[in-house]
Each structure stands twice: as C-alpha cells, then as structure tokens.
Amino acid sequence: YPLCALAVSALDLGCHSVEKILGKMTILHFFNCALLAFAPSFVVYKGTKLSEFRAWNNVIWSGMAYIGTQLVKALLLASLAPGSETGTEIDWIQEVMKSLIGVLDIVGMWLLLSTKFLTNGPEVRALSVGLGWGHAS
C-alpha cells in the first residue's frame, strides 16, 4: 500500500501537500478502474484473430445489438409481465412470460451469428460477437 503510506507521510508536510497527494490518488484510482474494465477486452482483441482481421466494427455492432436486445427486453418486461401484487403466491403465467422474454438474448445472438451483416469468417464472427456482447454487458 505505497500510496496510503505516501498519503500518511504527507500529513506531516501540511494540508497543501495532502491535497496534492489525494488528488494524485484519485487520478490513479480512476486509471486503475479504467484498466480493470477495458484492458481484458483489449487483450482478448489483440491476442486473438480479431486484430488480424480488423474486426473492430463487428465488436462494436455486437455491443450495440446487446444494448438493443436489453432495451427490447426491458420494454416487454415492463409492459407484458408487470410485478405481482399478491406477494406470497407465484403467478406461473408471469414467470413463463419472463422466461419467454429472456429468450430474446439467444435470438439476438443467433441473428448476429447467422446473418452476413458481420464480415469475416464464422470463427472471427463468433469471437467478435462474444467479445462485443460480453463487454457491453
């Protein structure tokens, strides 16, 4: 914990130094979180065939398709499967409706993988759909 030790040792130097140290720690924390969020996807993209085939567009379109399917699922869940007000009883029709709406994820992936909208071969298409879908979630 060198940053914490640095901040504690800066307490002896005065208030102005502590503000500088804490400001640097905030920036370092931001970069740490950003690297933890985006570096694995970057490593997968660079370490597989995706970078050889320049499949960045496929990854972007897959992420946008994920966001679209989530929006459609949210609208359908809000309109077709409202919350139960009874509390203790299980409404089986509502649970079946939720399960059927949940199948939209599978349909969205199938549409992405089966259409020729995404370029390159099937292996690169599957990798790009998986990476885009996973990163968007």
FIMARLUM-139410 format. One line per field, with one value per residue: residue number from 1; x, y, z of N, C-alpha, C in turn. Coordinates in Angstrom, 3 decimals, decimal comma, always signed. Layout:
BEGIN
num	[NUM / ...]
npx	[X / ...]
npy	[Y / ...]
npz	[Z / ...]
capx	[X / ...]
capy	[Y / ...]
capz	[Z / ...]
cpx	[X / ...]
cpy	[Y / ...]
cpz	[Z / ...]
REM end
This chain:
BEGIN
num	[1 / 2 / 3 / 4 / 5 / 6 / 7 / 8 / 9 / 10 / 11 / 12 / 13 / 14 / 15 / 16 / 17 / 18 / 19 / 20 / 21 / 22 / 23 / 24 / 25 / 26 / 27 / 28 / 29 / 30 / 31 / 32 / 33 / 34 / 35 / 36 / 37 / 38 / 39 / 40 / 41 / 42 / 43 / 44 / 45 / 46 / 47 / 48 / 49 / 50 / 51 / 52 / 53 / 54 / 55 / 56 / 57 / 58 / 59 / 60 / 61 / 62 / 63 / 64 / 65 / 66 / 67 / 68 / 69 / 70 / 71 / 72 / 73 / 74 / 75 / 76 / 77 / 78 / 79 / 80 / 81 / 82 / 83 / 84 / 85 / 86 / 87 / 88 / 89 / 90 / 91 / 92 / 93 / 94 / 95 / 96 / 97 / 98 / 99 / 100 / 101 / 102 / 103 / 104 / 105 / 106 / 107 / 108 / 109 / 110 / 111 / 112 / 113 / 114 / 115 / 116 / 117 / 118 / 119 / 120 / 121 / 122 / 123 / 124 / 125 / 126 / 127 / 128 / 129 / 130 / 131 / 132 / 133 / 134 / 135 / 136 / 137]
npx	[+0,828 / +1,700 / +0,771 / -0,998 / +0,772 / +2,308 / +0,429 / -0,088 / +2,417 / +2,553 / +0,907 / +2,353 / +3,572 / +1,848 / -1,325 / -1,618 / +0,067 / -1,135 / -3,562 / -2,579 / -1,468 / -3,739 / -5,256 / -3,692 / -3,961 / -6,644 / -6,724 / -5,058 / -6,624 / -8,833 / -7,612 / -6,806 / -9,294 / -10,350 / -8,513 / -8,939 / -11,504 / -11,439 / -9,070 / -8,983 / -10,731 / -9,373 / -6,991 / -7,956 / -8,942 / -6,570 / -5,061 / -6,257 / -7,634 / -9,033 / -7,797 / -6,117 / -7,881 / -9,055 / -11,523 / -12,944 / -15,243 / -17,195 / -17,205 / -18,110 / -20,685 / -21,837 / -21,901 / -23,687 / -25,942 / -26,429 / -27,148 / -29,472 / -31,112 / -31,398 / -32,832 / -35,250 / -36,048 / -36,431 / -38,558 / -40,560 / -40,748 / -41,656 / -44,130 / -45,563 / -45,211 / -45,999 / -45,247 / -46,150 / -48,843 / -49,774 / -47,977 / -47,336 / -48,099 / -47,196 / -47,213 / -47,692 / -48,064 / -46,975 / -44,290 / -43,628 / -43,892 / -41,799 / -39,657 / -39,919 / -39,482 / -36,864 / -35,567 / -34,944 / -32,302 / -30,877 / -32,007 / -31,156 / -28,345 / -28,244 / -29,247 / -27,193 / -25,041 / -25,903 / -26,539 / -25,149 / -24,269 / -22,204 / -18,784 / -16,107 / -14,946 / -16,710 / -15,515 / -14,165 / -16,350 / -17,854 / -16,098 / -15,987 / -18,653 / -19,027 / -17,109 / -17,978 / -20,590 / -20,096 / -18,498 / -20,231 / -22,112]
npy	[-1,178 / +1,409 / +3,949 / +4,703 / +4,847 / +6,924 / +8,988 / +9,142 / +9,834 / +12,322 / +13,801 / +14,982 / +17,052 / +19,134 / +20,736 / +21,471 / +19,754 / +17,298 / +17,529 / +17,575 / +14,988 / +13,375 / +14,127 / +13,061 / +10,394 / +10,000 / +10,271 / +8,126 / +6,020 / +6,238 / +5,582 / +2,998 / +1,686 / +2,064 / +0,625 / -1,949 / -2,360 / -2,112 / -3,218 / -6,156 / -6,773 / -5,522 / -6,979 / -9,519 / -8,901 / -8,145 / -10,457 / -12,534 / -13,722 / -11,520 / -8,994 / -9,416 / -9,626 / -7,204 / -6,702 / -4,820 / -3,314 / -5,300 / -6,035 / -3,681 / -3,438 / -5,733 / -5,157 / -3,008 / -4,350 / -5,949 / -3,989 / -3,081 / -5,406 / -5,620 / -3,302 / -3,845 / -6,127 / -4,975 / -3,209 / -5,044 / -6,623 / -4,714 / -4,047 / -6,432 / -8,246 / -7,375 / -6,533 / -8,732 / -8,277 / -9,705 / -10,887 / -13,345 / -15,518 / -17,438 / -16,415 / -18,243 / -17,810 / -15,318 / -15,871 / -17,665 / -15,938 / -14,145 / -15,875 / -16,485 / -13,972 / -13,652 / -15,253 / -13,675 / -12,803 / -15,010 / -15,184 / -12,732 / -13,097 / -15,291 / -14,131 / -12,293 / -14,034 / -15,595 / -13,993 / -12,330 / -9,864 / -9,158 / -9,096 / -11,215 / -14,583 / -17,463 / -18,149 / -15,829 / -14,150 / -15,300 / -14,918 / -12,098 / -11,412 / -12,577 / -11,141 / -8,456 / -8,636 / -9,521 / -7,423 / -5,273 / -5,980]
npz	[+0,000 / -1,019 / -1,784 / +0,234 / +2,383 / +1,463 / +1,488 / +4,227 / +5,201 / +4,085 / +5,631 / +7,622 / +6,298 / +5,791 / +4,968 / +2,274 / +0,805 / +1,331 / -0,048 / -2,664 / -2,834 / -2,382 / -4,587 / -6,636 / -5,964 / -6,503 / -9,274 / -9,964 / -8,970 / -10,685 / -13,183 / -12,574 / -12,235 / -14,812 / -16,373 / -15,336 / -16,260 / -19,092 / -20,137 / -20,191 / -22,357 / -24,435 / -24,451 / -25,158 / -27,702 / -29,060 / -28,724 / -30,096 / -33,246 / -33,997 / -34,186 / -36,355 / -38,491 / -38,399 / -36,989 / -35,557 / -36,053 / -36,065 / -33,378 / -32,180 / -33,362 / -32,327 / -29,594 / -29,669 / -30,562 / -28,344 / -26,464 / -27,709 / -27,620 / -24,864 / -24,290 / -25,652 / -24,237 / -21,698 / -22,191 / -22,981 / -20,655 / -18,852 / -19,915 / -20,538 / -18,458 / -15,682 / -12,234 / -9,558 / -7,294 / -5,217 / -3,486 / -1,819 / -3,385 / -6,280 / -9,542 / -12,207 / -14,934 / -15,316 / -14,694 / -16,738 / -18,893 / -18,341 / -18,724 / -21,436 / -22,544 / -21,793 / -23,601 / -25,699 / -25,676 / -26,650 / -29,182 / -30,255 / -30,313 / -32,067 / -34,410 / -34,945 / -35,392 / -37,527 / -39,731 / -42,589 / -42,036 / -40,328 / -41,026 / -42,303 / -41,445 / -39,958 / -37,467 / -36,629 / -36,564 / -34,484 / -32,322 / -32,290 / -31,797 / -29,282 / -27,763 / -28,067 / -27,036 / -24,438 / -23,436 / -23,563 / -21,720]
capx	[+0,000 / +2,624 / +0,071 / -1,521 / +1,912 / +2,689 / -0,552 / +0,095 / +3,639 / +2,316 / +0,179 / +3,319 / +4,057 / +0,886 / -2,593 / -1,457 / +0,672 / -2,117 / -4,492 / -1,890 / -1,338 / -5,065 / -5,628 / -2,982 / -4,547 / -7,918 / -6,417 / -4,564 / -7,771 / -9,597 / -6,901 / -6,865 / -10,636 / -10,492 / -7,729 / -9,612 / -12,719 / -11,239 / -7,864 / -9,216 / -11,294 / -8,302 / -6,064 / -8,621 / -8,988 / -5,228 / -4,481 / -6,944 / -7,652 / -9,828 / -6,945 / -5,597 / -8,924 / -9,590 / -12,942 / -13,416 / -16,632 / -18,050 / -17,315 / -18,969 / -22,066 / -22,327 / -22,243 / -24,913 / -27,043 / -26,719 / -27,895 / -30,807 / -31,910 / -31,729 / -33,919 / -36,489 / -36,429 / -36,944 / -39,894 / -41,504 / -40,963 / -42,456 / -45,499 / -46,260 / -45,075 / -45,910 / -44,999 / -47,329 / -49,219 / -50,281 / -46,911 / -46,904 / -48,411 / -46,401 / -48,018 / -46,961 / -48,141 / -45,991 / -42,956 / -43,423 / -43,703 / -40,434 / -38,729 / -40,001 / -38,833 / -35,440 / -35,042 / -34,528 / -30,841 / -30,460 / -32,436 / -30,259 / -27,052 / -28,429 / -29,344 / -25,865 / -24,162 / -26,401 / -26,604 / -23,870 / -24,039 / -20,857 / -17,847 / -15,108 / -15,415 / -17,544 / -14,764 / -13,951 / -17,668 / -18,223 / -15,253 / -16,357 / -19,965 / -18,820 / -16,394 / -18,857 / -21,708 / -19,576 / -18,033 / -21,376 / -22,857]
capy	[+0,000 / +2,539 / +5,237 / +5,040 / +5,271 / +8,237 / +9,950 / +9,298 / +10,600 / +13,689 / +14,507 / +15,764 / +18,168 / +20,225 / +20,499 / +21,649 / +18,539 / +16,223 / +17,716 / +17,138 / +13,536 / +12,795 / +14,359 / +12,071 / +9,097 / +9,934 / +10,011 / +6,752 / +5,136 / +6,266 / +4,802 / +1,607 / +1,175 / +2,033 / -0,506 / -3,192 / -2,505 / -2,178 / -3,948 / -7,542 / -6,814 / -5,147 / -8,110 / -10,560 / -8,434 / -8,201 / -11,787 / -13,496 / -13,392 / -10,323 / -7,879 / -9,726 / -9,368 / -5,860 / -6,942 / -3,889 / -2,959 / -6,397 / -5,958 / -2,525 / -3,767 / -6,735 / -4,441 / -2,237 / -5,313 / -6,318 / -2,885 / -3,099 / -6,506 / -5,307 / -2,314 / -4,534 / -6,961 / -4,119 / -2,738 / -6,162 / -6,996 / -3,681 / -3,976 / -7,712 / -9,009 / -6,458 / -7,144 / -9,268 / -7,511 / -10,600 / -11,034 / -14,687 / -16,502 / -17,394 / -16,339 / -19,054 / -17,193 / -14,233 / -16,468 / -18,182 / -14,763 / -13,665 / -16,815 / -16,303 / -12,704 / -13,880 / -15,945 / -12,664 / -12,785 / -16,086 / -14,795 / -11,672 / -13,694 / -16,116 / -13,237 / -11,767 / -15,076 / -16,220 / -13,068 / -11,966 / -8,451 / -9,079 / -9,580 / -12,240 / -15,953 / -17,795 / -18,141 / -14,422 / -13,616 / -15,782 / -14,218 / -10,687 / -11,329 / -12,865 / -10,048 / -7,285 / -8,912 / -9,563 / -6,115 / -4,376 / -6,329]
capz	[+0,000 / -1,018 / -1,886 / +1,569 / +3,187 / +0,958 / +1,979 / +5,672 / +5,425 / +3,639 / +6,673 / +8,392 / +5,493 / +5,774 / +4,277 / +0,826 / +0,266 / +1,420 / -1,165 / -3,884 / -2,796 / -2,557 / -5,981 / -7,436 / -5,667 / -7,207 / -10,682 / -10,050 / -8,783 / -11,933 / -14,201 / -12,152 / -12,562 / -16,268 / -16,876 / -14,963 / -17,053 / -20,533 / -20,556 / -20,608 / -23,709 / -25,354 / -24,541 / -25,948 / -29,091 / -29,637 / -28,612 / -30,952 / -34,667 / -34,260 / -34,621 / -37,681 / -39,477 / -38,133 / -36,749 / -34,533 / -36,371 / -35,616 / -31,918 / -31,879 / -33,727 / -31,377 / -28,368 / -29,901 / -30,619 / -26,957 / -25,853 / -28,309 / -27,075 / -23,472 / -24,306 / -26,032 / -23,094 / -20,621 / -22,584 / -22,929 / -19,262 / -18,185 / -20,428 / -20,587 / -17,219 / -14,539 / -10,930 / -8,883 / -6,111 / -4,173 / -2,504 / -1,441 / -4,417 / -7,508 / -10,750 / -13,173 / -16,261 / -15,312 / -14,726 / -18,095 / -19,746 / -18,099 / -19,356 / -22,889 / -22,873 / -21,605 / -24,779 / -26,670 / -25,736 / -27,548 / -30,530 / -30,706 / -30,676 / -33,254 / -35,560 / -35,236 / -35,915 / -38,750 / -40,867 / -43,205 / -41,731 / -39,799 / -42,027 / -41,989 / -41,331 / -38,805 / -36,211 / -36,266 / -36,242 / -33,154 / -31,359 / -32,181 / -31,139 / -27,864 / -27,117 / -28,022 / -26,137 / -23,077 / -22,993 / -23,390 / -20,506]
cpx	[+0,876 / +1,914 / -0,494 / -0,388 / +2,368 / +1,729 / -0,386 / +1,351 / +3,465 / +1,538 / +1,108 / +3,751 / +3,091 / -0,311 / -2,440 / -0,887 / -0,311 / -3,111 / -3,857 / -1,826 / -2,698 / -5,584 / -4,954 / -3,559 / -5,886 / -7,699 / -5,919 / -5,693 / -8,635 / -8,929 / -6,894 / -8,212 / -10,838 / -9,711 / -8,384 / -10,864 / -12,429 / -10,040 / -8,142 / -9,803 / -10,235 / -7,324 / -6,674 / -8,645 / -7,620 / -4,654 / -5,135 / -6,883 / -8,383 / -8,968 / -6,357 / -6,606 / -9,560 / -11,114 / -13,513 / -14,865 / -17,598 / -18,260 / -18,253 / -20,427 / -22,653 / -22,710 / -23,519 / -26,125 / -27,420 / -27,549 / -29,316 / -31,677 / -32,281 / -32,845 / -35,253 / -36,972 / -37,019 / -38,344 / -40,925 / -41,781 / -41,853 / -43,907 / -46,248 / -46,195 / -44,937 / -45,704 / -46,275 / -47,587 / -49,702 / -49,234 / -46,462 / -47,133 / -47,506 / -47,357 / -47,260 / -46,993 / -47,119 / -44,570 / -42,641 / -43,179 / -42,289 / -39,410 / -38,736 / -39,342 / -37,317 / -34,773 / -34,570 / -33,019 / -30,326 / -30,824 / -31,520 / -28,900 / -27,164 / -28,525 / -27,983 / -24,971 / -24,614 / -26,433 / -25,208 / -23,563 / -22,635 / -19,899 / -16,944 / -15,759 / -16,198 / -16,790 / -14,542 / -15,279 / -18,094 / -17,389 / -15,686 / -17,721 / -19,814 / -18,134 / -17,267 / -20,002 / -21,240 / -19,116 / -19,193 / -22,161 / -22,088]
cpy	[+1,246 / +3,886 / +5,662 / +5,516 / +6,659 / +9,309 / +10,193 / +10,100 / +12,050 / +14,490 / +15,393 / +17,021 / +19,341 / +19,893 / +20,573 / +20,383 / +17,379 / +16,330 / +17,289 / +15,620 / +12,884 / +13,018 / +13,360 / +10,678 / +8,932 / +9,622 / +8,583 / +5,740 / +5,086 / +5,414 / +3,316 / +0,985 / +1,074 / +0,869 / -1,834 / -3,427 / -2,784 / -2,999 / -5,406 / -7,656 / -6,475 / -6,299 / -9,242 / -10,158 / -8,567 / -9,612 / -12,839 / -13,035 / -12,094 / -9,173 / -8,142 / -9,375 / -7,992 / -5,913 / -6,009 / -3,483 / -4,048 / -6,350 / -4,818 / -2,845 / -4,817 / -6,090 / -3,632 / -3,159 / -5,778 / -5,234 / -2,842 / -4,213 / -6,252 / -4,273 / -2,963 / -5,417 / -6,123 / -3,614 / -3,852 / -6,599 / -5,983 / -3,697 / -5,309 / -8,512 / -8,062 / -7,218 / -7,637 / -8,480 / -8,404 / -10,863 / -12,458 / -15,724 / -16,309 / -17,401 / -17,038 / -18,459 / -16,073 / -14,791 / -17,057 / -17,030 / -14,196 / -14,575 / -16,667 / -15,001 / -12,839 / -14,587 / -14,936 / -12,522 / -13,828 / -15,748 / -13,704 / -12,200 / -14,528 / -15,245 / -12,654 / -12,809 / -15,629 / -15,274 / -12,784 / -10,488 / -8,244 / -9,741 / -10,663 / -13,605 / -16,223 / -17,771 / -16,709 / -13,782 / -14,039 / -15,091 / -12,771 / -10,514 / -11,591 / -11,734 / -8,811 / -7,459 / -8,899 / -8,210 / -5,154 / -4,716 / -5,880]
cpz	[+0,000 / -1,099 / -0,533 / +2,471 / +2,770 / +1,471 / +3,470 / +5,960 / +4,993 / +4,670 / +7,499 / +7,642 / +5,437 / +4,894 / +2,765 / +0,174 / +0,294 / +0,280 / -2,474 / -3,957 / -3,042 / -3,967 / -6,898 / -7,200 / -6,380 / -8,673 / -10,865 / -9,871 / -10,043 / -12,999 / -13,851 / -12,521 / -14,070 / -16,868 / -16,532 / -15,809 / -18,522 / -20,985 / -20,924 / -22,016 / -24,752 / -25,545 / -25,359 / -27,418 / -29,752 / -29,649 / -29,483 / -32,398 / -34,982 / -34,756 / -35,999 / -38,764 / -39,324 / -37,955 / -35,697 / -34,781 / -35,910 / -34,110 / -31,519 / -32,193 / -32,789 / -30,050 / -28,515 / -29,994 / -29,220 / -26,282 / -26,397 / -27,760 / -25,618 / -23,382 / -24,656 / -24,881 / -21,971 / -20,950 / -22,511 / -21,496 / -18,543 / -18,653 / -20,354 / -19,298 / -16,036 / -13,241 / -10,281 / -7,603 / -4,978 / -3,110 / -2,279 / -2,535 / -5,632 / -8,694 / -11,867 / -14,562 / -16,369 / -15,395 / -16,092 / -19,064 / -19,576 / -18,772 / -20,864 / -23,326 / -22,724 / -22,776 / -25,836 / -26,756 / -26,719 / -28,979 / -31,087 / -31,104 / -31,939 / -34,502 / -35,937 / -35,880 / -37,255 / -39,945 / -41,390 / -42,983 / -41,191 / -40,786 / -41,463 / -41,788 / -40,072 / -37,473 / -35,714 / -35,883 / -34,835 / -32,075 / -31,177 / -31,519 / -29,644 / -27,129 / -27,005 / -27,048 / -24,689 / -22,569 / -22,758 / -22,127 / -19,280]
REM end
